[in-house]
């Protein structure tokens, strides 16, 4: 099948150059943040308040932002996917929703930030707050969660549903008890990828949810929050000669989080692809 | 008998209620998109009226704190950086995609690809940090510039950020070219390279174009990393093809100014006006990309 003339033997080597460049770029960023971060980070810094030169609040604030966003977007995303796959697999409704979702996926994150500011912070009066951040980021990750869940639900064999319905289960029972549990690993994968996207997001929360300095952690959803990305951003962009120690430490935690989440998503996908029970 | 009918009637009702609930939840995506459109235009339209559409889009002086709202330098800056980044990322991405799809076994590709997909997952703030701390000193040394924050630096950073889009979609598209096509070509005596050049790539062409359009849409919306390494000077470089000058982008000025503008001022509306410009550009490119992808012979590949 792969007939190559003698001259063409060099092609694979020639064509490997861009791939190698990209892998080197990827590795050099990992090494840059990895070595810088490991040299800078220590337990004292991680556990100390920002007001005393630590990075405790941004770390926990990022987790606050992540958990709230996923708590809102996961049910919406999964239910939308169920509707699209199970109830309206084709037709006009499906087309409209899919089209809206595709367009939403292409909206730049800074535009989500503008929208979040004018709608959630101003129009609904939530102000610069954790809640505004959750809602803005939900708008942003919804397409990721919907698409991933859609794909996972589509992978569940049709016979499963037929078997359940033959046993007298209603359509919804079959979906809830069988289709969703079978699709759970796939949904988990897309959720993890969504979380990773939220963790690294800066532009959308720039003026909807975060502040550079505040005392302690937010106590209600109506308080603003300090997060890693925004803290790094302010340190690097607004101060003329930033102290890089804290930047490196925060970058390491952020990158570590994102890399771990992506590896997790990859492993979940591989593991379940191998042990499919049907 | 009666009981049975009633039962099935209720179960029908119940099913209906679930379906309606799901339908309402599903329409949230549509609602969000409409709200985004409405609020962008609600906040941005005054800018077009107060400043004038022509002045806003083509005026060449962006100095909002002095009441000058000509966004041409920003729009030009965005285009310059995006074009620069595509010039780098198209050859890199397409060749890498061909490499993955045609030259190495699938298992090896599966092993290496995560490193490239990782590039898509790395937060943009970290790209910005890398560009600021590593790349821009190198570039200022290499080309003898006073400051390493230039359109060129931003193009490089951006190209690394968008290349995974091109690689992953293009390699899917290239792999999905039917094996029969290749077999037919090889049976006619064509070599691997001839088959690739004359059969595989022409079949995959539209899909590759779609991936590039999608990358364009991503690139023009990128904010933080570009802002950090582009130098943030809202002036069209002289001469205009000079990539070693600092520039400012649409996204960059929204991000920088939004925090400090008074609510409801002309400047505030102007930033939303820029948001509209951005929204429209990405919308157009994503729609074209979607359309091209569906026209392509390899249409079953999902973007």
Interface residues (C-beta under 8 A of the other chain):
Chain A: X1 X2 X3 X4 X5 X8 X11 X12 X15 X16 X17 X18 X19 X21 X22 X23 X25 X26 X27 X28 X29 X30 X32 X33 X76 X79 X80 X82 X83 X84 X87 X88 X93 X96 X97 X100 X101 X102 X103 X104 X105 X106 X107 X108 X109 X110 X111 X112 X113 X114 X115 X117 X118 X119 X122 X123 X139 X142 X143 X146 X147 X151 X170 X171 X172 X193 X196 X197 X199 X200 X201 X202 X203 X206 X207 X229 X232 X233 X236 X237 X244 X247 X251 X254 X255 X258 X259 X262 X266
Chain B: X11 X14 X15 X18 X19 X21 X22 X23 X25 X26 X27 X28 X29 X30 X32 X33 X35 X36 X39 X40 X42 X43 X91 X92 X93 X95 X96 X98 X99 X100 X102 X103 X104 X112 X114 X115 X116 X117 X118 X119 X121 X122 X123 X124 X125 X126 X127 X128 X129 X130 X132 X133 X134 X160 X163 X167 X182 X183 X186 X191 X192 X193 X214 X217 X220 X221 X222 X223 X224 X227 X228 X251 X254 X255 X256 X258 X259 X263 X271 X272 X275 X278 X279 X282 X283 X285 X286 X287 X290 X302
